Amino acid sequence: MQGNRQPRVRSGNQLHPAPAMKPAGRGAWAHSRAALDRLEKLLRCSRCNIFGLRPVDYADSKNMKSLLLLPEKESSSTSHCSVVNTSQRRDGPLALIGSGLSSEQQKMLSELATILKAKKCAEFDNTVTHVIVPGDTVQSTVKCMLGILSGCWILKFEWVKACLQSEEYEQEEKYEIPEGPQKSRLNREQLLPKLFDGCYFYFGGTFKHHPKDNLIKLVTAGGGQILIRKPKPDSDVTQTVNTVAYHAKPDSDQRFCTQYIIYEDLSNHRPERVRQGKVWMAPSSWFIDCVMSFELLPLDN
C-alpha cells in the first residue's frame, strides 16, 4: 500500500476504512469477535434476494448458520437494528395525519402538532410518521392503508388526548392498532422487504369502490410492480419468472404465484377465472384485505 492510504472494505452502498489490524496476541480474539459481530449485523439486516434466499441459505459452515438463525431476543445485532430505527423515527421530525376524524378531532390534532412541533399533513406523503384513526380498528381509507404499507404508527385517537393532557410526547405502543398495522411497523423497523416485494399486479376493467389510481398507489407503497399489459398464463416468458414474493408463507398458494390480475368484485361483470402457474386472478377485496392485515392471504379455490 503506497503512502498513508488505508485499505477500504464495502459495507452496503458506502465505503469505510478498514480497521487497523492488531498484532496477534491478547487483543487478537477480541478483534476477531468484533469483526464477526459486525458481519452478523450486516447479514441479519439484509433482505432476501430475488430468489427468496436469505444470507443463512448461503452460509457454508454450521457455526455461521446457527449464528444467523439465533432468535431476535438472543441476537444483539438484530435488536440493535430495530432500536436504532425506532430511535430515528422518534427523535426525527414527526409528521401527523388524521384518517376519518371529525372536525373537532382534526382541530385537536392540529393543537397537538403545535405542542410537539410536528408537521400536520393534509395528504399522505413519505414524511408521514403517525396516522391517527378515530376508533379502535383499522380503516380501509387510502391514508390509513398507505400508512400501513409504509410502516407508520397507526394510532387510536386516545393517543392525541393523552399527549394533549400531559402536554408532551407519549409513547405509542399503548395506543397502537394491533395486528396488521403493528406487523407492518415491526417489519419496517427490522428493515425487511415491503408487503408486495416480488409481486406484480395488473388491474383490469373499472374500479368504483377503490379507484384504480388509488390501487396503483397502494402497490407502489407496498413495494410491488405494475403490469401495463395483462400477463398471459401460457406464455413461457411469464412462467419462467424466477422472482418470489418475500412475504408468501411456505405452505400457502402465494408460494407459486407472483403475478396477479385484479378485478372489481363488486361489479356485475365477472371475468373468466385464471389460475395457472405464476398468474392468478384475484378480486380487489382480496387485495384490500391483504393490505389491512399486512399478509398475503390465501385465495379461495
C-alpha positions as CSV (number, residue, x, y, z in Angstrom):
1,M,0.0,0.0,0.0
2,Q,1.5,3.3,-1.0
3,G,1.7,6.4,1.2
4,N,-0.8,6.7,4.0
5,R,-3.8,5.3,2.1
6,Q,-5.8,2.8,4.1
7,P,-7.4,-0.4,2.7
8,R,-11.2,0.0,2.3
9,V,-14.0,-2.5,2.6
10,R,-17.5,-2.3,1.2
11,S,-20.5,-2.2,3.6
12,G,-23.9,-1.7,2.0
13,N,-23.6,1.1,-0.6
14,Q,-20.8,3.1,1.2
15,L,-17.1,2.6,1.6
16,H,-15.5,2.8,5.0
17,P,-11.8,2.5,6.0
18,A,-10.9,-1.0,7.2
19,P,-10.0,-1.2,10.9
20,A,-6.2,-1.3,11.6
21,M,-5.1,-4.8,12.2
22,K,-3.6,-5.6,15.6
23,P,-0.7,-8.0,16.1
24,A,-1.7,-11.4,17.2
25,G,-1.8,-11.7,21.0
26,R,-4.0,-10.7,23.8
27,G,-6.3,-8.5,21.6
28,A,-6.5,-10.8,18.6
29,W,-9.5,-12.7,19.8
30,A,-11.4,-9.5,20.7
31,H,-10.7,-8.1,17.2
32,S,-12.0,-11.3,15.5
33,R,-15.1,-11.2,17.7
34,A,-15.8,-7.6,16.9
35,A,-15.4,-8.3,13.2
36,L,-17.7,-11.3,13.4
37,D,-20.3,-9.3,15.3
38,R,-20.2,-6.6,12.6
39,L,-20.6,-9.2,9.8
40,E,-23.5,-10.8,11.7
41,K,-25.2,-7.4,12.0
42,L,-24.9,-6.7,8.2
43,L,-26.2,-10.2,7.3
44,R,-29.1,-10.2,9.7
45,C,-30.3,-6.8,8.4
46,S,-30.0,-7.8,4.8
47,R,-33.1,-8.6,2.6
48,C,-33.7,-11.8,0.7
49,N,-32.5,-11.7,-2.9
50,I,-34.9,-12.0,-5.9
51,F,-34.9,-15.8,-5.5
52,G,-36.2,-15.6,-1.9
53,L,-32.9,-16.8,-0.4
54,R,-31.6,-15.3,2.8
55,P,-27.9,-14.9,3.9
56,V,-28.3,-18.0,6.0
57,D,-29.0,-20.0,2.9
58,Y,-25.6,-19.2,1.6
59,A,-23.7,-20.0,4.8
60,D,-21.0,-22.7,4.4
61,S,-20.4,-23.7,8.0
62,K,-22.8,-24.9,10.7
63,N,-21.4,-22.3,13.1
64,M,-22.3,-19.4,10.8
65,K,-25.8,-20.9,10.1
66,S,-26.5,-21.3,13.8
67,L,-25.3,-17.7,14.4
68,L,-27.6,-16.3,11.7
69,L,-30.6,-18.3,12.9
70,L,-30.4,-17.1,16.5
71,P,-33.8,-15.8,17.8
72,E,-34.1,-12.0,17.8
73,K,-34.1,-11.7,21.6
74,E,-30.7,-13.5,21.6
75,S,-29.2,-11.6,18.8
76,S,-27.7,-8.3,19.8
77,S,-27.2,-7.3,16.2
78,T,-30.9,-7.7,15.2
79,S,-32.1,-5.8,18.3
80,H,-29.6,-3.1,17.5
81,C,-31.0,-2.6,14.0
82,S,-34.5,-2.4,15.5
83,V,-33.6,0.0,18.3
84,V,-31.7,2.4,16.0
85,N,-34.5,2.6,13.6
86,T,-37.1,3.2,16.3
87,S,-34.9,5.9,17.8
88,Q,-34.5,7.6,14.5
89,R,-38.3,7.6,13.9
90,R,-39.0,9.1,17.4
91,D,-36.1,11.5,17.5
92,G,-36.6,12.7,14.0
93,P,-39.3,15.1,12.7
94,L,-42.8,14.0,13.4
95,A,-45.5,14.2,10.7
96,L,-49.1,13.5,11.7
97,I,-52.1,12.8,9.6
98,G,-55.7,12.0,10.5
99,S,-57.9,9.5,8.8
100,G,-61.7,9.5,9.2
101,L,-61.5,12.1,12.0
102,S,-64.3,14.6,12.8
103,S,-63.7,18.3,12.5
104,E,-63.3,18.6,16.3
105,Q,-60.7,15.7,16.3
106,Q,-58.9,17.4,13.4
107,K,-58.7,20.6,15.5
108,M,-57.3,18.7,18.5
109,L,-54.7,17.0,16.2
110,S,-53.6,20.5,15.0
111,E,-53.2,21.6,18.6
112,L,-51.0,18.5,19.2
113,A,-48.9,19.2,16.2
114,T,-48.2,22.7,17.6
115,I,-47.3,21.4,21.0
116,L,-45.0,18.7,19.6
117,K,-43.6,21.0,16.9
118,A,-44.7,18.4,14.4
119,K,-45.9,18.7,10.8
120,K,-49.6,18.1,10.2
121,C,-50.2,16.7,6.7
122,A,-53.4,17.1,4.7
123,E,-52.4,14.4,2.2
124,F,-50.3,11.3,2.7
125,D,-46.6,11.5,1.7
126,N,-43.3,9.8,2.5
127,T,-42.8,12.1,5.5
128,V,-45.8,10.9,7.5
129,T,-44.8,9.0,10.7
130,H,-48.2,8.8,12.5
131,V,-51.7,8.1,11.2
132,I,-54.4,8.8,13.7
133,V,-57.8,7.0,13.4
134,P,-61.0,7.7,15.5
135,G,-61.7,4.2,16.8
136,D,-60.0,1.0,17.9
137,T,-60.0,-0.7,14.5
138,V,-58.1,-0.1,11.3
139,Q,-59.9,1.7,8.4
140,S,-59.8,0.9,4.7
141,T,-59.2,4.6,3.8
142,V,-56.4,5.3,1.4
143,K,-54.5,7.4,4.0
144,C,-54.7,4.5,6.5
145,M,-53.7,1.8,4.0
146,L,-50.8,3.9,2.8
147,G,-49.7,4.3,6.4
148,I,-49.8,0.6,7.0
149,L,-47.8,-0.2,3.8
150,S,-45.3,2.4,4.8
151,G,-44.8,1.1,8.3
152,C,-46.1,4.2,10.1
153,W,-47.6,4.2,13.5
154,I,-51.4,3.7,13.2
155,L,-52.8,5.0,16.5
156,K,-56.1,5.4,18.2
157,F,-57.2,9.0,18.8
158,E,-56.7,8.3,22.5
159,W,-53.0,9.0,21.9
160,V,-53.8,12.5,20.9
161,K,-55.9,13.1,24.0
162,A,-53.1,11.6,26.2
163,C,-50.5,13.9,24.7
164,L,-52.7,17.0,25.0
165,Q,-53.4,16.2,28.6
166,S,-49.7,15.8,29.5
167,E,-48.6,18.4,27.0
168,E,-45.7,16.2,26.0
169,Y,-44.9,13.2,23.7
170,E,-46.4,10.0,24.9
171,Q,-45.1,6.6,23.9
172,E,-47.2,5.0,21.2
173,E,-47.3,1.2,22.0
174,K,-50.3,1.5,24.3
175,Y,-52.4,3.2,21.6
176,E,-51.2,1.3,18.5
177,I,-53.8,-0.6,16.4
178,P,-52.8,-4.3,16.7
179,E,-52.4,-7.0,14.0
180,G,-51.8,-5.6,10.5
181,P,-50.5,-2.1,11.4
182,Q,-48.3,-3.4,14.1
183,K,-46.9,-6.2,11.9
184,S,-46.1,-3.6,9.2
185,R,-44.3,-1.2,11.6
186,L,-42.2,-4.0,13.0
187,N,-41.4,-5.2,9.5
188,R,-40.1,-1.7,8.7
189,E,-38.1,-1.4,11.9
190,Q,-36.4,-4.7,11.1
191,L,-35.5,-3.5,7.6
192,L,-37.4,-6.3,5.9
193,P,-38.9,-6.0,2.4
194,K,-42.3,-4.5,1.9
195,L,-45.5,-6.5,1.7
196,F,-45.7,-6.7,-2.1
197,D,-42.0,-7.2,-2.7
198,G,-41.7,-9.7,-5.6
199,C,-45.3,-9.3,-6.7
200,Y,-46.7,-7.9,-10.0
201,F,-50.2,-6.6,-10.5
202,Y,-52.4,-5.9,-13.5
203,F,-55.7,-4.1,-12.9
204,G,-58.3,-4.9,-15.5
205,G,-61.6,-3.1,-16.1
206,T,-63.1,-0.3,-14.0
207,F,-63.0,0.1,-10.2
208,K,-65.6,2.0,-8.3
209,H,-65.1,1.2,-4.6
210,H,-61.4,2.0,-4.7
211,P,-60.4,3.9,-7.9
212,K,-57.6,2.3,-9.9
213,D,-55.3,5.3,-9.3
214,N,-55.5,4.6,-5.5
215,L,-54.9,0.9,-6.0
216,I,-51.8,1.7,-8.0
217,K,-50.6,3.9,-5.2
218,L,-51.0,1.1,-2.8
219,V,-49.0,-1.3,-4.9
220,T,-46.2,1.2,-5.2
221,A,-46.2,1.9,-1.4
222,G,-46.1,-1.9,-0.8
223,G,-43.0,-2.4,-3.0
224,G,-44.9,-4.1,-5.8
225,Q,-44.7,-3.6,-9.6
226,I,-47.5,-2.6,-12.0
227,L,-48.0,-4.5,-15.2
228,I,-49.2,-2.4,-18.2
229,R,-50.2,-5.5,-20.2
230,K,-52.3,-8.4,-19.0
231,P,-50.0,-11.3,-18.3
232,K,-50.5,-14.5,-20.4
233,P,-50.6,-17.6,-18.3
234,D,-49.5,-19.8,-21.1
235,S,-46.5,-17.6,-22.0
236,D,-43.1,-19.2,-21.5
237,V,-41.7,-15.8,-20.5
238,T,-44.3,-15.4,-17.8
239,Q,-43.9,-18.9,-16.4
240,T,-40.1,-18.7,-16.2
241,V,-40.0,-15.6,-14.0
242,N,-37.8,-16.6,-11.1
243,T,-38.8,-13.9,-8.5
244,V,-40.8,-15.0,-5.5
245,A,-42.9,-13.0,-3.0
246,Y,-40.9,-12.4,0.2
247,H,-43.9,-12.5,2.5
248,A,-45.5,-15.6,0.9
249,K,-45.8,-18.4,3.5
250,P,-44.1,-21.6,2.5
251,D,-47.3,-23.6,2.7
252,S,-49.6,-21.0,1.0
253,D,-50.9,-20.6,-2.5
254,Q,-48.8,-17.5,-2.9
255,R,-45.7,-19.6,-2.9
256,F,-46.4,-20.4,-6.5
257,C,-47.8,-17.1,-7.7
258,T,-46.2,-13.7,-8.3
259,Q,-48.4,-12.1,-10.9
260,Y,-52.0,-11.1,-10.1
261,I,-54.8,-10.0,-12.4
262,I,-57.1,-7.9,-10.1
263,Y,-60.7,-7.3,-11.0
264,E,-63.5,-5.3,-9.2
265,D,-65.5,-8.0,-7.4
266,L,-68.4,-5.6,-6.7
267,S,-69.1,-5.3,-10.5
268,N,-71.8,-7.4,-12.2
269,H,-69.2,-8.5,-14.7
270,R,-67.1,-11.4,-13.6
271,P,-64.1,-12.2,-15.9
272,E,-63.1,-15.7,-16.7
273,R,-61.2,-17.3,-13.8
274,V,-57.5,-17.6,-14.3
275,R,-55.3,-19.7,-12.0
276,Q,-52.3,-21.1,-13.9
277,G,-48.7,-21.3,-12.7
278,K,-47.3,-17.8,-11.9
279,V,-50.6,-16.0,-12.9
280,W,-53.7,-15.9,-10.8
281,M,-56.8,-13.8,-10.8
282,A,-58.0,-12.2,-7.6
283,P,-60.8,-9.8,-6.6
284,S,-60.0,-6.3,-5.4
285,S,-61.4,-7.2,-1.9
286,W,-58.7,-9.8,-1.5
287,F,-56.1,-7.1,-2.4
288,I,-57.5,-4.7,0.2
289,D,-57.7,-7.4,2.9
290,C,-54.0,-8.2,2.2
291,V,-53.1,-4.6,2.9
292,M,-55.2,-4.3,6.0
293,S,-53.8,-7.5,7.6
294,F,-50.3,-7.0,6.1
295,E,-50.3,-10.5,4.9
296,L,-50.5,-12.3,1.5
297,L,-53.8,-14.1,2.2
298,P,-54.7,-17.4,0.6
299,L,-57.1,-17.2,-2.4
300,D,-60.3,-19.2,-2.4
301,N,-60.4,-22.1,-4.7
